[in-house]
Amino acid sequence: MSELLYDCIIVGAGPAGLGAGLYAARDRYRTLLLDKFYPGGQINNTDRIENYPGIEAIGGADLTMRMAAQVKAFGGQIRTSAEVKAARRRPDGILEVITAKETLAARTLILAPGSSYRKLGVPGEDRFRQAGAGVSYCGTCDAPFFKDKVVVTVGGGNTAVEDTLHIAKYARKVYLVHRRDEFRATKVLIEELMDYTNKPGSNLELRLACTLSEIAGTQHVEKAVLRNLKTDQREELACDGVFIFVGTQPNTAFLKGFVDLTANGFIQCETAFLRTRVPGVFTAGDCRIGAAMQLVTAVADGVNAAMWMKYWLRDPGWWTEMLSEALTPSEW
């Protein structure tokens, strides 16, 4: 019995994977998407999306269903509950992915397993992270939904500072909670934060050397409980939402030893073509270095990976071309 060989296997059926799947399948490549759970990834937890071009407002799960239906309409296959355990490249150049049930072979591989938000693990966090309940991990995504409301943000890095300033444009009041006395963000962002905080009538207050110990409420977030690390005093802040910015964890542990990863687990790649060090293996979405961590850019990543994939399938020598020589999108 001859081996079933896919033109393209895509690991992950989130926005990046679905974007790649649509373009690969539409180009009539034999395409298979594998997902640990089901299509959509983290975007399924988003109650309302308003920043996807061309769509005024849509729920995350609704958008996922539409995207998955498009992939299938062009012949792409999507397998759920298909967690990839490992990947490898055979001596003959064929790529293999190993799941708990089978080993699958392909000419190309697009890695789009996404990432997961780091959680604080405090009481109430999981309960209220359901869509619309008040816990969020993306200020760019959800700030407009807290217009004229009171918000608590947590974190001290670039994303925490930048997103807190963005949220402050909408919220009536914002409390930024950080466990240290100093921020880890870049100097220019810290200066911007302090200028905004110290201006007369500012709606932003800092709670330094404090941790968030609990998120409480009934149907939605109603208060955040803080603990001062210096005095051990407890403070309750009445609020409508809590934004947690303590980093992301790429879902790439299974790729260790196959592609190059950063110390934090992000996939190393040429950001122009999304090529990894393994010939025929591309990457897309929040799992890669330099990702913008946005829905629209994840989809675009997947589309780009699928389009550059064609160069590899037509001419394996393209993989070793210098960036300046290969950068010819006008030839598409």
C-alpha positions as CSV (number, residue, x, y, z in Angstrom):
1,M,0.0,0.0,0.0
2,S,1.5,3.3,-1.1
3,E,2.1,6.1,1.5
4,L,-0.5,8.9,1.7
5,L,1.6,12.0,1.1
6,Y,0.1,15.4,1.8
7,D,1.4,18.5,0.0
8,C,1.0,20.5,3.2
9,I,0.3,19.6,6.8
10,I,-0.5,22.5,9.1
11,V,0.0,22.0,12.8
12,G,-2.7,24.2,14.6
13,A,-6.1,25.3,13.4
14,G,-6.2,28.7,15.0
15,P,-6.3,31.9,12.9
16,A,-2.8,31.4,11.4
17,G,-3.5,27.7,10.6
18,L,-6.8,28.5,9.1
19,G,-5.4,31.3,7.0
20,A,-2.7,28.9,5.7
21,G,-5.2,26.2,5.1
22,L,-7.5,28.4,3.1
23,Y,-4.8,29.5,0.7
24,A,-3.1,26.0,0.4
25,A,-6.4,24.2,-0.2
26,R,-7.6,26.9,-2.6
27,D,-4.4,26.4,-4.6
28,R,-5.5,22.7,-4.9
29,Y,-2.7,21.4,-2.7
30,R,-3.6,18.3,-0.6
31,T,-3.9,20.0,2.7
32,L,-4.4,18.7,6.3
33,L,-4.8,20.8,9.4
34,L,-4.3,19.1,12.8
35,D,-5.4,20.7,16.1
36,K,-5.0,19.5,19.7
37,F,-8.6,20.6,20.5
38,Y,-10.8,22.2,17.8
39,P,-10.5,25.1,15.3
40,G,-10.0,28.6,16.6
41,G,-7.7,28.4,19.5
42,Q,-7.8,31.3,21.9
43,I,-9.9,33.5,19.6
44,N,-12.9,31.3,20.6
45,N,-12.8,32.9,24.0
46,T,-13.3,36.3,22.6
47,D,-16.9,37.5,23.0
48,R,-16.8,40.3,20.4
49,I,-14.2,41.2,17.7
50,E,-14.4,44.7,16.3
51,N,-10.9,45.0,14.8
52,Y,-11.0,42.5,12.0
53,P,-11.0,44.5,8.7
54,G,-14.3,44.3,6.8
55,I,-16.3,42.8,9.7
56,E,-17.9,45.4,12.0
57,A,-18.4,42.9,14.9
58,I,-18.4,39.2,15.3
59,G,-17.9,36.6,18.0
60,G,-14.7,34.7,18.1
61,A,-16.3,31.3,17.7
62,D,-18.5,32.5,14.9
63,L,-15.5,33.8,12.9
64,T,-13.7,30.5,13.5
65,M,-16.6,28.5,12.1
66,R,-16.7,30.7,9.0
67,M,-13.0,30.3,8.4
68,A,-13.1,26.5,9.0
69,A,-16.0,26.2,6.6
70,Q,-14.0,28.1,3.9
71,V,-11.1,25.7,4.3
72,K,-13.3,22.7,4.0
73,A,-15.1,24.2,1.0
74,F,-11.9,24.1,-1.0
75,G,-11.1,20.6,0.0
76,G,-8.9,21.2,3.1
77,Q,-9.2,18.6,5.8
78,I,-9.3,19.5,9.5
79,R,-8.8,16.9,12.2
80,T,-9.6,17.8,15.8
81,S,-8.3,16.1,18.9
82,A,-5.2,15.4,17.0
83,E,-2.3,16.5,19.2
84,V,1.1,16.5,17.5
85,K,3.7,14.9,19.7
86,A,6.7,15.4,17.5
87,A,8.0,16.2,14.0
88,R,11.0,15.1,11.9
89,R,12.5,15.2,8.5
90,R,13.4,11.9,6.8
91,P,16.6,11.4,4.8
92,D,14.5,11.5,1.6
93,G,13.3,15.0,2.6
94,I,9.8,14.0,3.4
95,L,8.4,15.6,6.6
96,E,6.6,13.6,9.2
97,V,4.4,14.6,12.1
98,I,3.6,12.1,14.9
99,T,0.3,12.1,16.8
100,A,-0.8,9.7,19.4
101,K,-2.6,7.6,16.8
102,E,-0.5,7.9,13.6
103,T,2.5,9.2,11.7
104,L,1.6,11.5,8.8
105,A,3.8,12.5,5.9
106,A,4.0,15.7,3.9
107,R,6.1,17.6,1.4
108,T,5.8,20.8,3.5
109,L,4.9,21.6,7.0
110,I,3.5,24.9,8.5
111,L,3.9,25.2,12.2
112,A,1.1,27.3,13.7
113,P,0.4,25.9,17.2
114,G,-0.1,29.4,18.7
115,S,0.6,30.4,22.2
116,S,-1.2,30.6,25.5
117,Y,-1.5,33.5,27.8
118,R,0.4,33.1,31.1
119,K,-2.1,33.1,33.9
120,L,-1.6,34.3,37.5
121,G,-3.4,31.3,38.9
122,V,-5.4,33.4,41.4
123,P,-9.0,32.6,42.6
124,G,-11.5,33.9,40.1
125,E,-9.2,34.1,37.1
126,D,-10.5,31.1,35.3
127,R,-14.1,31.7,36.3
128,F,-14.2,35.1,34.8
129,R,-12.0,34.6,31.7
130,Q,-15.1,33.3,29.8
131,A,-16.2,35.6,27.1
132,G,-17.7,38.8,28.5
133,A,-17.2,38.0,32.2
134,G,-14.4,40.6,32.8
135,V,-11.0,39.0,32.6
136,S,-9.0,39.7,29.5
137,Y,-5.4,39.2,28.3
138,C,-5.4,41.6,25.4
139,G,-5.9,45.3,25.8
140,T,-5.8,46.0,22.0
141,C,-8.6,43.5,21.6
142,D,-10.9,44.4,24.5
143,A,-10.2,48.0,25.7
144,P,-13.3,49.4,23.8
145,F,-15.6,47.1,25.7
146,F,-14.6,48.9,29.0
147,K,-15.5,52.4,28.0
148,D,-16.3,54.6,31.0
149,K,-15.7,51.6,33.4
150,V,-13.1,50.9,36.1
151,V,-10.3,48.5,35.2
152,V,-7.4,46.8,36.9
153,T,-4.4,45.9,34.9
154,V,-1.5,43.6,36.0
155,G,2.1,43.5,34.8
156,G,5.3,45.5,34.4
157,G,6.7,44.7,30.9
158,N,6.3,46.5,27.6
159,T,2.9,44.9,26.8
160,A,1.5,45.8,30.3
161,V,2.5,49.4,30.1
162,E,1.5,49.9,26.4
163,D,-1.8,48.2,26.8
164,T,-2.6,50.0,30.1
165,L,-2.1,53.3,28.4
166,H,-4.4,52.2,25.6
167,I,-7.1,51.0,28.0
168,A,-6.9,54.4,29.8
169,K,-8.1,56.0,26.6
170,Y,-11.4,54.2,27.1
171,A,-11.9,53.4,30.8
172,R,-13.0,55.9,33.4
173,K,-10.4,54.7,35.9
174,V,-7.4,52.4,35.6
175,Y,-5.3,50.8,38.4
176,L,-2.0,49.3,37.2
177,V,-0.7,46.7,39.6
178,H,2.9,45.6,39.6
179,R,4.8,43.4,42.0
180,R,8.0,45.4,41.9
181,D,8.9,49.0,42.6
182,E,10.3,49.4,39.1
183,F,8.9,48.4,35.7
184,R,10.7,46.1,33.3
185,A,9.4,48.0,30.2
186,T,11.6,50.1,28.0
187,K,12.7,53.5,29.2
188,V,10.6,55.4,26.7
189,L,7.4,53.5,27.7
190,I,8.1,54.1,31.4
191,E,8.5,57.8,30.7
192,E,5.2,57.9,28.8
193,L,3.5,56.0,31.6
194,M,4.8,58.3,34.3
195,D,3.9,61.4,32.3
196,Y,0.4,60.2,31.9
197,T,0.0,59.1,35.5
198,N,1.3,62.4,36.9
199,K,-0.7,64.8,34.8
200,P,-3.5,66.6,36.6
201,G,-6.7,64.7,36.6
202,S,-5.2,61.5,35.3
203,N,-7.5,58.5,35.4
204,L,-4.5,56.2,35.9
205,E,-3.1,55.1,39.3
206,L,-0.2,52.8,40.1
207,R,-0.2,50.1,42.7
208,L,3.5,49.1,43.0
209,A,5.0,46.4,45.2
210,C,1.5,44.8,45.1
211,T,0.1,41.5,43.8
212,L,-3.4,40.6,42.7
213,S,-4.5,37.8,45.1
214,E,-8.2,37.4,44.0
215,I,-10.8,38.4,41.4
216,A,-14.3,38.3,42.8
217,G,-17.9,38.9,41.7
218,T,-21.1,37.1,40.8
219,Q,-21.9,36.8,37.1
220,H,-19.0,39.1,36.2
221,V,-16.0,40.8,37.8
222,E,-16.9,43.2,40.6
223,K,-13.7,43.6,42.5
224,A,-10.0,42.9,42.6
225,V,-8.2,42.1,45.9
226,L,-4.6,43.2,46.2
227,R,-1.8,42.5,48.7
228,N,0.9,45.0,49.4
229,L,4.2,43.0,49.5
230,K,5.8,45.5,51.9
231,T,3.1,45.9,54.5
232,D,1.1,42.7,53.8
233,Q,-2.0,44.9,53.8
234,R,-5.1,43.9,51.8
235,E,-6.9,46.3,49.5
236,E,-10.1,45.8,47.6
237,L,-10.7,47.7,44.4
238,A,-14.2,47.8,43.0
239,C,-13.9,47.3,39.2
240,D,-15.6,46.0,36.1
241,G,-12.7,44.1,34.6
242,V,-9.1,42.8,35.1
243,F,-6.5,42.7,32.3
244,I,-3.6,40.4,32.9
245,F,-0.3,41.1,31.1
246,V,2.3,38.7,32.4
247,G,3.5,37.2,29.1
248,T,2.6,34.4,26.7
249,Q,3.9,30.9,26.4
250,P,4.2,29.5,22.9
251,N,2.8,26.0,22.5
252,T,6.0,24.6,21.0
253,A,7.4,22.2,23.6
254,F,6.9,19.3,21.2
255,L,9.2,21.0,18.6
256,K,12.3,21.0,20.8
257,G,15.2,19.5,18.8
258,F,13.3,19.8,15.5
259,V,13.4,23.6,14.8
260,D,15.3,26.3,16.6
261,L,13.5,27.9,19.5
262,T,14.3,30.9,21.6
263,A,14.9,30.6,25.4
264,N,11.2,31.3,25.8
265,G,10.1,28.8,23.3
266,F,9.3,30.9,20.3
267,I,10.2,29.5,16.9
268,Q,13.2,31.1,15.2
269,C,12.5,32.0,11.5
270,E,13.3,34.4,8.8
271,T,10.5,36.8,9.4
272,A,10.3,37.8,5.7
273,F,9.5,34.3,4.5
274,L,8.7,32.5,7.7
275,R,11.3,29.8,6.9
276,T,12.7,27.8,9.7
277,R,16.1,26.1,9.6
278,V,14.5,22.9,8.4
279,P,13.9,22.9,4.6
280,G,10.2,22.7,3.8
281,V,9.1,23.8,7.3
282,F,7.5,27.2,7.7
283,T,5.9,28.9,10.8
284,A,3.1,31.3,11.3
285,G,1.2,33.2,14.0
286,D,1.8,33.8,17.7
287,C,4.3,30.9,18.1
288,R,7.1,32.7,16.1
289,I,9.6,35.4,16.9
290,G,8.4,38.9,16.1
291,A,4.7,38.0,16.1
292,A,2.3,40.9,16.7
293,M,0.0,38.7,18.7
294,Q,-3.1,40.0,16.8
295,L,-5.8,38.1,15.0
296,V,-5.4,39.8,11.7
297,T,-1.6,39.4,11.6
298,A,-1.9,35.7,12.6
299,V,-4.2,35.2,9.6
300,A,-1.8,37.1,7.4
301,D,1.1,35.0,8.6
302,G,-0.7,31.9,7.6
303,V,-1.5,33.3,4.1
304,N,2.2,34.3,3.7
305,A,3.5,30.9,4.7
306,A,1.1,29.2,2.3
307,M,2.2,31.5,-0.6
308,W,5.9,31.1,0.1
309,M,5.4,27.4,0.4
310,K,4.7,27.4,-3.4
311,Y,8.2,28.6,-4.0
312,W,9.7,25.7,-2.1
313,L,7.4,23.1,-3.9
314,R,8.4,24.5,-7.3
315,D,12.1,24.8,-6.6
316,P,13.8,23.3,-3.5
317,G,16.8,25.5,-4.3
318,W,14.8,28.5,-3.3
319,W,15.3,27.6,0.3
320,T,19.0,28.6,0.3
321,E,18.5,31.8,-1.7
322,M,19.5,35.0,0.1
323,L,16.6,37.2,1.2
324,S,17.5,39.9,-1.3
325,E,17.4,37.5,-4.1
326,A,14.2,35.7,-3.1
327,L,12.2,38.8,-2.3
328,T,10.2,38.9,-5.5
329,P,6.5,39.0,-4.6
330,S,5.7,40.7,-7.9
331,E,6.3,37.4,-9.5
332,W,3.4,35.8,-7.8
